């Protein structure tokens, strides 16, 4: 697996735009938030139009809810230039993925959307080359088919055979590969198998009940569990929910760190030997409703590089204290109500 990590949205955008500029045959994008407000410094729409007019196959799948603020005139301009632009819209399902595939050889994915407000966020996006791009292409083609895409060559990619013995594997909520590599199954298995440590980064801490129990069980087995969350998220209401759920896990022995800046990364590292990077948050939507995408890997150098990033973020964060804060009564009531009406919460 040939890789490169990007730790801010700006850096990831630079890498993606550079790859788009050098694309020779095709550009495939599947994005939760795809907006037209980054043009001043990162003109994605202009570059995609330019490449489509040059004869490249350009396909964009944008989530209808996440990209609701995208101007209709911008979509029309892309389609006029020859871009196949599709909105993903399915009842109670969103594509929360952030995937870009260039020439079917290079892939970018992780937590980075295309939206101006996130440009200075800490996040994690990974660029991949090599055989691992094949299952990512297959997954994109599967979404494309479900959205009504008709390009025969792209549709054929949804039936690509997959090599079974990788040291890395795609985690896909479409569950089109081996079921043990579906998002829920992977988390359940790895949290249960962890022997020494679990390191997590998530912007939103709303895990389903089984995941809370898995973390609690890990601590009781003697596993060191550390979770990094932002002190102030982009969704203010979730700051209290993050604190409430952290306060449920902290007494069991889970350690929490608060980053002063918004950190939108989605990371899990098991025993400092295996890691998962992707689009999934530690929340109910990611595990129960959204389409997500990630890759786990065991390569020593890749895991070591990710550990350095994780430790840098942890060292720049404050250890969370639960003595100075108390959840307001109406927040406690809301949490109780959620657990009654949504038993997986």
N, C-alpha and C positions, 0 to 999 in steps of 0.2 A: 504494500500500500504506500504510494507516494503521496505526501500530504503537505499542507501548510495550514497553520492556524491563524485566524484573524481575531483580535480581541476587542475591537470597537466596530461600530457600524460603518464609520468613515473608511477605515482600512479595508473592510470587506467590500464596500462599494468600489473602492479603487481597484481591487483585484478582479472583481466581476466585470467592471467596465473595460479593463485592459484585455480580459479574455474575450469579451464581445467584440472589441475592436479587431482582434486577431482571428476571429472566427472565419472559417473558409466555407463551411457547408450548412451548418444548422445551429440554431439557438432555441432551446426549449426552457421555458420558465413556468414554474408553478409556485404561486406566491399568495400568502394570506392577505397581506396588505401591499397593494401595488398602486401607488399614487403618482401624480405628476408634479409634485411640489419640490423635487430635488434638482430641477433643471439648472439652477444657477451654477452648481458645482458638479453635479452628476446627472447629465442629461440622458437618462436611460431611454426615454421615449424617442428622443431624436436619433440616438444611435441605433435603436431597433428599426426605426423607419428607414434609416440609411442602409442598413444591412438587408432589409427586405427588398428595397428598391434595387439593390445590387444582385438580387437573385437568390439569396440565401433563404432556406426554410426557417421561418420564425414563428414560433407558437407560444402564446402566453395564456396560461390558465390562472385567473385571479378569483379569489373567493368573493362571492357576491356581497357578503356581509362585511368582511374585513376591508374590502376595497370600495365600499359604498360611496366614498367621497371622491372617487376618480371621476373626472369630468367626462360627460358624454362626448364632447367635441374631441377630447384626446383619444378616446376609443375609436371614434370615427376616423381620425387621422391615421391611426395605426392600421386599421383595416383597409383604408384607401391605399396605403403604401404596400399592402400585401401581407401584413401580419395576420395570422389566424388568431384572433382574440376571442377567448371563451370565458364566460363567467361560470364558476362552479356554484351551483345552487341546488341543494338537496335538503329536504325537510330534516331539521334537527341535526344536520351534519355540516361541518365546515372543513375545508382543506386548510389546515393550520401549518402546512409545510412551507418551507422557504428553499426551493430547489432551482438551480440553474445548471443546465447541461449544455456544453459547447462541443459541437462536432462529434457528439456521442463518445468523446474521449476524456473530457474534463468535466468535473462536477463540483459545484459549490452548494453547501447546505448547512443548516444550523438554525440559529435564532434570529437572523437579520432579515427584516422586512425592507421595503422601499417606501420610506415616508420621512419627510424632513424632520419631524420632531425627535426622531431617534438618532440623529447623526452623531451625537456625542455620547451615546450610551455605551457602557461596557456590554459586550455580548461575545458570543463565540460562533464563528463560522469556519468551516473547514473546506479546503480545496483538495480534491482527490483526483488522481490519475491511476490508470491501470485497470485490472480486472474488476475491481469493486464498483466501477462505473456501470457495469453491465446490469446488476440488479437495480440500480437507481434508475437507469433508462427503462427497464422493464416496469418499474413502479410508476414512473411518469406516464408511460404508454397506457397503463391500466387506468389511471385517472382520466387520461385523454379519451379513452374509449367510453368510459362512463359519462363523460360530458358531451358525448355525441360527435366527437372528432371522427373524421372519415379518411384521413390520409393513410393509404394502405401500408406504406413503409413504416410509419410510426406505429400503427396498429399491430404490425407483425412483431414489433419489439416486445409487446406484452406477452408473447409466447416464447421468449428466449429461454433456452435451457440454462440452468444455473449450476455452476461448479459447487459441489457440496462441501469440500474441505478448504475453507478459507480460514485464515487467522483473523478475519474480520467479516462481519455479516450485517446486512441491512435489517433494521427493525422497522416493520411496516404494519400499520394498522389495517391495511387492506387484507392482510393475512393470505397473501398469494404465494408465499414460500413455505418454509417449514414452520409449523405452528409454534414451536418452542421459541421462535424468534419474533413472535408477535409482541407488542409492547407490554401488555399485561403479564403474559407468561414469562417474558424475560425478566421483568422487575421482580416478580414473585420468586423466581428461581434464584436469581443472583442475591437478593436480600437474604434468602434462606441459606444460601451456600457461603456467604461472607464469613471469614474466619477471624480477621484482625481489624479491618477498618472499612467504613463506608463514608465516602466524601461526596457531597451533593452541592450543586448550585442550582437555585431555582428562583425566579422572580416572584412567583405566587405559590403560597403554601396552603393548598386546599386539597390534600390527598384524600382518596377514598378510605374508608375505615380499614380495609384489609391492609393497606399500605402503612397506616399508622400502627397497626398491630405488628406488621413485619419489622418495622424499625424498633418497636418496643421489645420484640423477641430478640432481635440482634443485640441490643444493649444487654439484655439478661444473659446472653451467651458470652459476654465479655468483649463484644465488638465495639470499637470506638466509632461513634456516629457523629459526624460534623456536618452542619448544613449552613451554607451561606445564602442570605437573603438580603435584598436592599432595605435600607431604613425607610426610604420613601419611594413607593412605586408610582407609576404613571396613573394608577387607578386608586385614588385616595381611600376609598372605602376598604380596599383590600389590605391597607396597612394594619387596620384593626383585626381583620381576619387572619393575616399572617401572624400577628402577635398572639391571638387566641389559640391558634393551632400549635404554635411554638410552645406556649405555656402548658399545653397538654402533653407535649413530648419531653420538655425539659426535666420534669421531676423523675422521669424514667432514666435520665442520664444522657440525653441527646444534647450536644453543644451547638449553640447557634451564634453566628457572626453577622453583624449588620454592616453592609457597605454604605459609605456616605453618598456614593453616586448610584444612579439607576444601573443595575446589572441584570440584563435580560437573558443571560446564558442559561443553557440547560445541560447539565453535566452530572454524571455519576461515575465514580471511580471505586472499584471493589478491590480491597487488599493491596492497593498500589500496583496491581498487576493487569487489570482489565478495566476498560473505560467505555462509556457510552456518551456520545455527543449527538444532539439532534434538535428537533423542534418542540419536543414535548415539555410542558410544564408539569410540576408536581401538583396537578389539580384534577378535579373530576372530569372536566371537559376533555382533557387530553386522554384520559384512560377509558372514558365511556362513550364519547361522541365524535370527537374530531378525527380527521385523518392526520396522522403524524408520520414523521420519518426520522430515523436515526441510524447510526452505525456504531457497533461495538467493535473494539479492537484489542489485541493482546500484544502487538509489537512493542518491544521494550522501549525503543527510542520515542515512539509516539506517546506512550503512556508517561514516560519521564518528562517529555515536553509539556504535556497537559498538567502533570503534577506541579511543575514550576509555575504555570499560570495560576492554578488553584491556590497555591501557597502565597503567591504575590497578592492575590485578591484577599485571602484570609488575613495576611499580615497588615493589609491596609484597612481592615475592618475592625469594628469594636465588638468585643464579646458581649453578647446580649445579656442584660440584667433584667430580672423579673420582679425586683423589689421596688423599683421606682415607678412602675406603671400598673394600672388596674383597668380592666376592660369595663366600660360604662354599662350600666344595667340594661339599657336597650340593646347593646351589642350581645350581652350574655343571653338575653331573651331570644334574639335572632338566631344565635348559634344553637340554642336548645330547640327552637322551632324547626330549623333545618334538619337536625338529627331525627326529629319525629317524622317529618314529611318526606325526607330523603334519607333512608336508613343507610345508604352507602357513604354518607358524609361523616 
